[in-house]
Amino acid sequence: MAQSYDAVIIGGGHNGLVSAAYLARAGLRTLVLEKRELLGGAAVTEEIFPGFRFSVASYVVSLLRPEIIRELELPKHGLDILPLDGTFTPLEKDYLWRVNDHGRTIRELRRWSLGDAEAYEEYGQLMVEMARFIKPILSIVPPDLTGMDPRQLAPLSGLLRAFQKLPEKQQAVFVQLMTMSATDFLRQWFETDPLIATMSASGIIGTYQGVQSPGTAYVLLHHYMGEIDGAFRAWGIPRGGTGGVSNAIGESARAFGAEIRLEAPVARIIVKGGRAVGVALEDGEEIHARAVLSSVDSRLTYLGLIESGTLDPDFEEEVRRFKFRGSSGKVNMAVDRLPDFTCLPGEGDHLRGAISFSAGVDDMERAYDDAKYGHWSKRPYIDMIIPTLVDPSMAPPGKHVISCFVQYAPYKLDPSLGTWDDNREAFGDAVIDRIAEVAPNIRDIILHRQVLTPLDIERRFGLTEGNIFQGELSLEQLFFNRPVPGYARFKTPVKDLWLCGSATHPGGGIMGANGRIAAMEVLRARGRKAA
């Protein structure tokens, strides 16, 4: 006889686990089904090489909502976020180094431009104000503009009133953030090319756009909304890697009574009479549930797990129109000593934060030019961190792990290049070559390396086209359009089937807001209150 639950959740990524924790906390008998042998989805820690543990995909934390940390008591379950201090941009003969110490950063910027040093304070305060204004949108359910229920617009009325109270200058800046490119937006304040390029990089993370593409200024703001201990734009490394976040959420869910099964891949969602009534596993086992929540992306859910012919053909076309366009790769390295940058030789605090390979706006745009024509970037943008300088437990004594997030790596390559399986090692070599331009010893210190292309990310983590956000964070794919117009309220056309992953509002990153709001909507539909 098939087991029966109040809620079954497909996927043990951090959003699915957040949903499970809140549903179990409210008293629902809840089951999480994860296809892999470990929890976390893309927020996972794995020992790829003996003694070396990596945050294989997602690698830093900033967007994780404070209310989730508090309500799920995550520190009690092992969550410990270690601060990541600053961003170091190495150049051939110089460097730019911004740190969390505001005074030190201002002194550093004065080396480059007195005007930029003065503008930096104004810009930082303005972006904090913008983040405070927009932050409430991370917790609300988008309205269905195709419907007729005016109550759904209530949360937006509060946002509109808040907008009307903003000073006229801030209102204008908000419009600019919604429409401008990251570089054009930043050039209103700054003139130093490496500074503009490095700050612009936040606007293209996980998007198939360049730093001069309109709309990337919003992505800049999306990442600015992150906070740690109340500090906006603060980034951290979870102790034990990003798997430490997922494991803490998983332990919280278990403490509230949720069950979690690993190596339990779901083959299909069982739909009867237009209602989701459970799931079937790949081994044939069926599990019944009053509600099914999918934390995998919208294309996999609607077109992969639901039997063909169940959904309206027009709706399926809308699902197919949702853009993924994976553009990122990852290179993880085990090294026997630290990289040595010619512009600032030796060990030091400059290696303890993010290391941004973003020498100038033209460099960044040329990397995008390659991608526009289906080529991986010959001189890519790289965001490098060395987690073992903050958390030595990730490697054997005296050794280190290096994480390199890389753009651009288009999922769809020009056919003349062959497949990603043909290009994987050459892509990895291009990343090493780019690092070697400013840290020549990099080739000599590598013990092992792992190269993940967008195709590898798709295969390993189930992210369509390797998109790290389960769909691009472009403006037309946000809020009430994410992932399908008319179905942005976590509900689906199938009754009792819900989405709770990053394909929903408010988008990607280790945030957890998607899973939390989805769980609240399920409870509201059941007439239950969150505990």
C-alpha positions in Angstrom: 0.0 0.0 0.0 1.4 3.4 -1.0 2.5 5.7 1.8 0.5 8.9 2.2 1.6 12.4 3.3 0.2 15.9 3.7 2.9 17.2 1.5 5.6 15.7 -0.7 8.5 18.0 -1.9 10.4 17.1 -5.1 14.1 18.1 -4.7 16.3 18.6 -1.6 17.8 21.9 -2.6 17.7 24.7 0.0 14.4 26.1 -1.2 12.7 22.6 -1.0 14.1 22.1 2.4 12.9 25.5 3.6 9.4 24.6 2.4 9.6 21.3 4.2 10.7 22.9 7.4 7.8 25.4 7.4 5.2 22.8 6.5 6.4 20.4 9.1 6.6 23.2 11.7 2.9 23.8 11.0 2.1 20.2 11.7 1.9 18.8 8.2 3.3 15.3 7.6 6.0 16.2 5.1 8.4 14.2 2.9 11.4 15.5 0.9 12.6 13.4 -2.0 16.1 14.1 -3.3 17.6 12.2 -6.2 21.2 12.5 -5.2 23.0 10.9 -2.3 23.4 14.2 -0.4 21.3 17.2 0.3 21.6 20.7 -1.1 21.0 20.8 -4.8 23.4 23.4 -6.0 24.1 24.5 -2.4 26.2 21.5 -1.6 29.6 20.5 -0.2 31.4 17.6 -1.7 34.9 16.0 -1.3 35.9 16.0 -4.9 39.5 15.0 -4.3 40.7 13.2 -1.1 40.9 15.6 1.8 39.6 18.6 -0.3 36.0 19.7 0.2 34.4 22.1 -2.2 31.3 24.2 -2.5 31.0 22.7 -5.9 28.4 25.0 -7.4 27.0 27.9 -5.2 29.9 29.2 -3.2 28.9 32.3 -1.2 25.9 33.4 0.9 24.4 36.8 1.2 20.7 36.7 0.2 19.6 34.1 2.8 16.7 35.8 4.5 17.2 36.7 8.2 13.6 35.7 9.1 14.3 32.2 7.8 17.5 32.0 9.9 15.5 33.1 12.9 12.3 31.2 12.5 14.0 27.9 11.6 16.6 28.3 14.3 19.4 27.6 11.8 22.4 28.5 14.1 21.1 25.9 16.6 21.3 23.4 13.7 24.9 24.2 12.8 24.6 27.3 10.5 27.7 29.5 10.9 28.4 32.1 8.2 32.0 33.4 8.2 32.5 37.0 6.9 34.1 37.4 3.5 36.1 40.6 3.6 36.2 42.8 0.5 37.0 42.5 -3.1 40.5 42.5 -4.6 40.9 43.3 -8.3 44.4 42.4 -9.5 45.8 44.3 -12.6 49.1 43.9 -14.4 50.9 46.6 -12.5 48.5 47.7 -9.8 45.3 46.7 -8.0 42.1 47.9 -6.6 41.1 46.6 -3.1 37.9 47.4 -1.4 37.2 46.0 2.1 34.4 46.1 4.6 36.3 48.8 6.5 34.8 51.9 4.9 37.7 54.2 5.9 40.3 51.9 4.3 38.3 51.6 1.1 38.0 55.4 0.8 41.7 55.8 1.3 42.3 53.1 -1.4 39.9 54.9 -3.9 41.7 58.2 -3.3 44.8 56.6 -4.9 42.7 56.3 -8.1 40.3 59.3 -8.0 39.4 61.8 -5.4 36.0 62.2 -7.0 35.4 58.5 -6.8 36.3 58.4 -3.2 33.7 61.2 -2.5 31.1 59.6 -4.7 31.5 56.1 -3.1 30.0 57.2 0.2 27.0 58.8 -1.6 26.5 55.8 -3.9 26.7 53.2 -1.0 24.1 55.1 1.1 21.8 55.5 -1.9 22.0 51.8 -2.8 21.3 50.8 0.8 18.2 53.1 0.7 17.1 51.4 -2.6 17.6 48.0 -1.1 15.6 48.9 2.0 12.8 50.2 -0.3 12.6 47.1 -2.5 13.4 44.5 0.2 9.7 44.0 1.2 9.1 42.6 -2.3 11.2 39.6 -1.4 8.4 38.5 1.0 5.3 39.1 -0.9 3.2 37.0 -3.3 3.1 38.6 -6.8 -0.4 39.5 -8.0 -2.0 37.7 -10.9 -2.6 40.6 -13.4 -4.7 38.3 -15.5 -7.2 37.8 -12.7 -9.9 40.1 -11.2 -9.1 39.8 -7.5 -8.2 43.3 -6.2 -7.0 41.9 -2.9 -3.9 40.6 -4.6 -2.8 44.1 -5.3 -2.8 45.1 -1.6 0.9 44.4 -1.1 1.7 46.5 -4.1 -0.2 49.5 -2.8 2.1 49.6 0.2 5.1 49.5 -2.1 3.5 52.3 -4.2 3.0 54.4 -1.0 6.6 53.8 0.0 7.7 54.9 -3.5 5.7 58.1 -3.3 7.4 58.9 0.0 10.9 58.5 -1.5 12.7 61.8 -2.3 12.5 62.7 -6.0 16.1 61.8 -6.6 15.6 58.3 -5.3 12.5 57.8 -7.4 14.6 58.7 -10.4 17.4 56.3 -9.4 14.9 53.5 -9.0 13.6 54.0 -12.6 17.2 54.0 -13.7 17.9 50.7 -11.9 15.0 49.1 -13.8 16.1 50.3 -17.2 19.8 51.0 -17.4 22.9 48.9 -17.9 25.1 48.3 -14.9 28.0 50.3 -16.4 25.9 53.3 -17.5 24.3 53.4 -14.1 27.7 53.3 -12.3 29.3 55.9 -14.6 27.0 58.5 -13.1 29.1 58.3 -10.0 32.5 56.9 -10.9 35.3 57.3 -13.5 37.8 54.6 -12.5 37.6 51.8 -15.0 38.5 48.8 -12.8 36.1 50.1 -10.2 33.2 50.4 -12.6 34.0 47.0 -14.2 34.3 45.2 -10.8 31.1 46.7 -9.5 29.3 46.0 -12.8 30.1 42.3 -12.5 27.3 41.9 -10.0 24.9 42.9 -12.7 25.8 40.0 -15.0 26.1 37.1 -12.6 24.0 34.2 -14.0 22.7 36.3 -17.0 23.4 36.0 -20.7 24.0 39.7 -20.9 27.0 42.0 -20.8 27.8 44.8 -18.4 26.6 47.3 -21.0 23.3 45.5 -21.6 20.1 47.5 -20.5 18.4 45.9 -17.5 21.6 44.7 -15.8 21.5 47.5 -13.2 18.5 45.7 -11.6 20.6 42.6 -11.1 23.1 44.8 -9.4 20.4 45.8 -7.0 19.2 42.2 -6.6 22.7 41.3 -5.2 22.8 44.5 -3.1 19.8 43.3 -1.2 21.8 40.6 0.5 22.6 41.1 4.2 24.4 39.4 7.0 23.7 40.4 10.6 21.8 43.5 9.3 24.6 44.7 7.0 23.5 45.2 3.4 25.8 44.0 0.7 27.7 41.7 3.1 28.9 38.3 1.8 30.0 35.3 3.7 31.2 31.7 3.4 29.3 29.1 5.4 31.5 27.0 7.6 31.8 23.7 5.9 30.8 25.1 2.5 27.4 25.9 1.1 26.3 22.4 2.1 26.4 23.7 5.6 23.4 25.9 4.8 21.5 23.1 3.3 22.3 20.7 6.1 21.3 23.2 8.7 17.9 23.7 7.0 17.5 19.9 6.6 18.2 19.4 10.3 15.7 22.0 11.2 13.1 20.3 8.9 13.8 17.0 10.6 13.5 18.6 14.0 10.0 19.8 13.1 9.1 16.3 12.0 9.8 16.2 8.2 11.1 13.1 6.6 14.0 13.3 4.1 14.8 10.5 1.6 18.0 10.5 -0.4 18.6 8.6 -3.7 14.9 8.8 -4.4 14.5 10.3 -7.9 11.0 11.3 -8.9 9.9 10.0 -12.3 6.6 11.8 -12.6 3.9 13.7 -10.7 0.7 11.7 -10.5 -2.3 13.7 -11.7 -5.9 12.5 -11.5 -8.9 14.6 -12.4 -6.7 17.7 -12.8 -5.3 17.3 -9.3 -1.8 16.3 -8.1 -2.3 13.3 -5.8 1.3 12.2 -5.4 4.5 11.1 -7.1 6.0 8.0 -8.7 9.7 7.3 -8.2 11.9 5.9 -10.8 11.9 2.5 -9.1 8.1 2.4 -9.5 7.1 3.2 -5.9 4.1 5.6 -5.6 3.7 8.0 -2.8 0.4 9.8 -2.2 0.1 13.3 -0.9 -2.5 16.0 -0.5 -0.1 18.6 -1.9 3.0 18.2 -4.1 5.6 20.9 -4.2 8.4 21.0 -6.8 11.6 22.8 -6.1 13.0 21.9 -9.6 12.7 24.4 -12.4 9.5 25.1 -14.3 10.5 23.4 -17.5 11.5 20.2 -15.7 8.3 20.3 -13.6 5.8 21.0 -16.3 7.4 19.3 -19.3 9.4 16.6 -17.7 7.4 15.4 -14.7 3.8 15.8 -15.8 2.5 13.4 -18.4 2.2 14.9 -21.9 -1.3 16.1 -22.7 -2.2 17.0 -19.1 -1.5 20.7 -19.5 -3.1 23.1 -22.0 -0.9 23.4 -25.1 -0.9 27.2 -24.9 0.4 27.0 -21.3 3.1 24.6 -22.4 4.2 27.1 -25.0 4.5 29.8 -22.3 6.7 27.4 -20.3 8.9 26.9 -23.3 9.3 30.6 -23.8 10.8 31.1 -20.3 14.5 31.8 -20.9 17.3 29.8 -19.2 20.4 30.5 -21.4 23.0 29.2 -19.0 26.1 31.4 -19.3 28.3 30.3 -16.3 30.9 27.7 -15.6 32.8 26.7 -12.5 36.4 25.7 -12.0 37.4 24.2 -8.6 41.0 23.7 -7.7 43.0 22.0 -5.0 46.4 23.7 -4.5 49.4 23.1 -2.4 50.1 26.8 -1.7 48.5 30.2 -2.4 48.5 32.1 -5.7 51.0 34.9 -5.8 49.9 38.1 -7.5 52.6 40.2 -9.1 50.8 43.4 -8.3 50.7 42.6 -4.5 53.1 39.7 -3.9 52.9 37.3 -1.0 50.2 36.2 1.4 48.0 38.8 2.9 44.4 39.9 3.7 43.8 40.7 0.0 43.4 36.9 -0.6 40.7 36.5 2.1 37.9 38.1 0.2 36.6 37.9 -3.4 39.2 38.2 -6.1 37.7 39.7 -9.2 39.3 39.4 -12.6 37.6 42.5 -14.1 40.4 44.9 -15.2 38.1 47.1 -17.2 34.7 47.5 -18.8 36.1 46.7 -22.3 37.6 43.5 -21.0 34.2 42.5 -19.5 32.4 43.4 -22.8 34.8 41.5 -24.9 34.2 38.4 -22.8 30.5 38.8 -23.6 31.3 39.4 -27.3 32.6 35.8 -27.4 29.5 34.4 -25.8 27.1 36.3 -28.2 28.5 34.2 -31.0 28.4 30.9 -29.1 32.0 30.8 -27.9 33.3 30.5 -24.4 35.2 33.6 -23.4 38.9 33.4 -24.2 39.7 35.9 -21.4 36.7 35.3 -19.1 35.4 37.3 -16.1 36.3 35.2 -13.0 35.1 35.6 -9.4 37.6 33.7 -7.3 37.6 32.9 -3.6 39.9 30.9 -1.4 37.6 29.5 1.3 40.3 27.8 3.2 41.7 31.2 4.3 38.4 31.6 6.3 37.6 28.0 6.9 40.8 25.8 7.0 38.7 22.6 7.6 38.0 22.4 3.8 41.5 21.1 3.0 44.5 19.3 4.6 46.8 21.4 6.7 48.8 23.8 4.6 46.8 23.1 1.4 43.9 25.2 0.0 40.9 25.0 -2.2 40.1 27.7 -4.8 36.7 28.4 -6.3 36.3 30.1 -9.6 32.9 31.3 -10.9 33.4 32.0 -14.6 31.6 33.9 -17.3 31.0 33.5 -20.1 30.2 29.9 -20.9 27.2 29.7 -23.1 25.2 26.5 -22.9 24.5 26.5 -26.6 27.9 26.5 -28.4 28.5 27.3 -32.0 28.3 24.0 -33.8 31.7 24.5 -35.3 33.2 24.1 -31.8 31.6 20.7 -31.2 30.1 19.9 -27.8 30.9 21.0 -24.3 32.4 17.6 -23.7 34.9 18.5 -26.5 35.5 21.9 -25.0 35.7 21.3 -21.3 39.4 21.1 -20.8 40.2 23.9 -23.2 37.7 26.1 -21.3 39.4 25.1 -18.0 42.8 26.0 -19.6 41.4 29.5 -20.6 40.5 30.1 -16.9 44.0 29.1 -15.7 45.6 31.3 -18.5 43.5 34.3 -17.4 44.6 33.8 -13.7 48.2 33.3 -14.8 48.3 36.8 -16.4 48.4 38.3 -12.9 49.4 35.3 -10.7 52.0 33.4 -12.8 52.6 30.7 -10.2 49.0 29.3 -10.6 50.0 26.5 -12.9 52.7 25.3 -10.6 50.5 25.0 -7.5 47.5 23.1 -8.9 47.2 19.5 -7.5 43.7 18.8 -8.9 41.1 20.7 -10.8 37.4 20.2 -11.6 35.9 22.0 -14.6 32.1 22.3 -14.7 30.5 23.5 -17.9 26.9 24.6 -18.2 26.2 21.1 -19.5 27.9 19.5 -16.5 25.8 21.8 -14.2 22.6 20.7 -16.0 23.6 17.0 -15.7 24.8 17.1 -12.1 22.3 19.4 -10.5 19.3 19.2 -12.8 19.4 22.9 -13.7 18.0 23.4 -17.2 20.7 24.7 -19.5 23.0 25.1 -16.5 21.3 28.3 -15.4 22.2 28.9 -11.8 19.0 30.8 -11.0 16.5 28.3 -12.6 15.9 30.9 -15.3 17.4 34.3 -16.2 16.9 37.2 -13.9 15.9 39.5 -16.7 13.3 42.1 -16.0 10.6 40.5 -18.2 11.0 37.2 -16.2 10.6 38.7 -12.7 7.7 39.2 -10.2 4.3 38.4 -11.8 5.9 37.0 -14.9 8.1 34.4 -13.1 7.9 31.7 -14.4 4.6 32.1 -16.4 2.2 35.1 -16.5 -0.8 34.2 -14.5 1.0 31.6 -12.5 3.5 33.5 -10.4 1.7 32.9 -7.1 3.4 29.5 -6.6 0.2 27.7 -7.8 0.1 25.8 -11.0 -2.6 24.8 -13.5 -2.7 21.5 -11.7 -4.6 21.7 -8.4 -2.5 20.9 -5.3 0.7 21.2 -7.3 3.0 24.1 -6.3 6.4 25.4 -7.3 8.8 26.4 -4.6 12.2 26.7 -6.3 14.3 29.6 -7.8 12.1 29.6 -11.0 9.5 31.4 -8.8 9.6 34.9 -7.3 11.9 36.4 -6.1 14.5 34.5 -8.2 17.8 32.8 -7.5 20.6 32.8 -5.0 20.8 31.1 -1.7 17.9 33.0 -0.5 15.2 30.6 0.7 12.4 33.2 0.2 10.9 31.2 -2.6 10.5 28.1 -0.4 9.2 30.1 2.5 6.5 32.0 0.6 5.4 28.8 -1.2 5.0 27.0 2.1 2.9 29.9 3.4 0.7 29.8 0.4 0.1 26.0 0.8 -0.8 26.6 4.4 -3.1 29.4 3.5 -4.9 27.3 1.0 -5.3 24.6 3.7 -6.7 27.1 6.1 -3.7 26.6 8.3 -1.5 29.1 10.0 2.3 29.0 10.1 3.5 28.0 13.6 
